[in-house]
Amino acid sequence: MNTTPESPRVTLDPGNWDELRAQGHHMLDDMIDYLARVRERPVWQPIPQAVRDRFRADLPREGTALAQVYDEFVHYVAPYAAGNVHPGFMGWVHGGGTAVGMLAEMLAGGLNANLGGRDHAPVEVERQIVEWVRRLFEFPEGASGLFVTGSSLANFIGVLVARTAALGRGVRKAGLGEEGGKLRAYASAAAHRCIPLAMDLSGFGSDAVRPIAIDESGRMDLGKLAEAVARDRAAGLVPFLVVGTAGTVDTGAIDDLEAIAGFCRDENLRFHVDGAFGALAVLSPELKPLVKGIEKADSIALDFHKWGQVPYDAGFVLVRDGELHRDTFASPAAYLRPNAKGLAAGAPWFSDFGPDLSRGFRALKTWFTLKTYGLDRIGRSIAHSCELARYLEGRVRAEPLLELLAPAQLNIVCFRYRADDEVNAKIVVDLHESGIAAPSTTTIRGKLAVRAAFVNHRTQVCDVERMVVAVLRLGAAAGARPRLR
Ligand SMILES: Cc1ncc(COP(=O)(O)O)c(C=O)c1O
C-alpha cells in the first residue's frame, strides 16, 4: 500500500483541485443568491421530524463526496436556520450579517490562522481593530482589547479584571478568601443574565451582584444604587464594581452612564459597561449622546455581531488599563515563551488577555466589514433601526387594537394585542410559523409583550407593516375578544 506523504489517501487535500474549485464556486454562488433573495423566503420554519432525525445519524466512518454533503446542507440545514439574516427577524438581539462578512469568513477559513499569539499579520489585523475601538471610545493609549465569542464572555472578562483590581493578581492563585467574599457589585435589575453569571463564574456567587431597581424608563435608579452601596458598606461589605447597561435586552434602555461614572469616581468603584449592542450607538452622531459617559468606563463589553452586522461571532472587550488586563490572564509557560525574533516573537500575545489560547480570526470579518462599509454607513444603519422602532411605536399608538407596553427607547418596542397573555403568546408563535416575522416576547409590568427589536440592516418599513398587519389578523383569528380602550 502506498502511504507516502504525497498520497491523496493521507492528505485531506482534494485529488482534483479543479473539481473542488467548481464545487466551491457553485456553493459561493448559491449563498450569494440566498442572501440576495432572502426576502422571498419565510423568516423561519419549523424543522420537520424527518429532517431532525437526519441529525441523529451514525458516525461517518467513510467519506462522502463534497457535492453530496453540500446537497444535504441545501435541503436540511439552510432552510431551517433561525432566520436572523431575514428582514422580518425582530426577535431577541440578532445581527443580520452581510455578504462581505461572509466572504471574509471564507478567507479566514482558508488562512486557518490561530490568533492566540506569535508574529503574523492576522494578529496585526486584530491589533488594528483594538486600536480603532480604543479611539472610538476615547480610551487612553495603553488600553487593551480582544475578540471573544460574545458579550457574555466579554462581561465575564470585565468582572475578572475588576476582581484583579480589587484583590491583586494573587487572587488567581489563592482564590477569593475572606476579603474577596466581602466584595459586592451592582447592576440594574434589567441587566442581562450574563452579569450574575459572570459573578458566579468569577467565584463571587451570583448573589454578590445587587440588582438595582429601574425607573419607569428602564434605567438604573441611581438613588437606589447609592442606598445599596451605603447599606453594604454599613454592613461591613466592600462595594467594588458597578455595571452600567447601554441597551437593556428587554427594552433597549440605556443607564445614565455619565452619572454612574461620576458616582464610581466619588465612591472609588470600578465602572464596567455592558454595551452588547448599545455601545455601537457611538457610530451614529444622533445616537452618540445617549451613551455619553461610556468613555469614562474602566471596561466595555460589546458585540460586532449585533448592530455591527459582522457575522457571528464577534464579541469584544475593551479595558482601560492594559496592564491590569494582562495581569488577569497572563501566565508563564515554557512552550509558549515569546522570542525577540522569529515566528514566536510578537509579545504581548492575545492569549495573555483572555482565557483562550487557540483563537480564530474573528478580526478579519470585522476588518472587512468596517473598511468596506465605513463607520458612517454602519452608523446610519444603526440610526435607521431606531427610526423603525419609532415608526412601530407610532403605528401601535394609532391602532386601537394594540397596546404599547414600552415605547421605543432605542431600537426596541414592546406592545401587545389587546387581549390576555395566552392570546399574545399564541400570536407570536403563529407569526413565527407563518414565516412573516419573528419578534420575541418578554414581560413588561406583569404583562406578556410582543417584543420587536430592530437590529438587522435589511429591515424596512414594509417589514414592520407586514408584522403589524399579521399581528392584527392573528389576534382576530385567535378568537380574542379585544378589550378596547
Ligand atoms: C445587553 C446584553 N448583554 C449581554 C448579552 C450577551 O451577549 P452575547 O449573546 O453576545 O453573549 C446580550 C445579548 O443579547 C445583551 O443584549
The ligand as a MOL file (V3000), in Angstrom:
LIG
                    3D

  0  0  0     0  0            999 V3000
M  V30 BEGIN CTAB
M  V30 COUNTS 16 16 0 0 0
M  V30 BEGIN ATOM
M  V30 1 C -27.4580 43.6930 26.9990 0
M  V30 2 C -26.8530 42.3820 26.6230 0
M  V30 3 N -25.7760 41.9360 27.2940 0
M  V30 4 C -25.1840 40.7610 27.0120 0
M  V30 5 C -25.6690 39.9580 26.0040 0
M  V30 6 C -24.9840 38.6590 25.7190 0
M  V30 7 O -24.2900 38.7940 24.5290 0
M  V30 8 P -23.8260 37.5180 23.6720 0
M  V30 9 O -25.1040 36.8600 23.2520 0
M  V30 10 O -23.0700 38.1000 22.5400 0
M  V30 11 O -23.0100 36.6610 24.5610 0
M  V30 12 C -26.7820 40.3710 25.2660 0
M  V30 13 C -27.3440 39.5280 24.2170 0
M  V30 14 O -28.3270 39.8270 23.5960 0
M  V30 15 C -27.3830 41.6170 25.5830 0
M  V30 16 O -28.4420 42.0740 24.9030 0
M  V30 END ATOM
M  V30 BEGIN BOND
M  V30 1 1 1 2
M  V30 2 1 2 3
M  V30 3 2 2 15
M  V30 4 2 3 4
M  V30 5 1 4 5
M  V30 6 1 5 6
M  V30 7 2 5 12
M  V30 8 1 6 7
M  V30 9 1 7 8
M  V30 10 2 8 9
M  V30 11 1 8 10
M  V30 12 1 8 11
M  V30 13 1 12 13
M  V30 14 1 12 15
M  V30 15 2 13 14
M  V30 16 1 15 16
M  V30 END BOND
M  V30 END CTAB
M  END
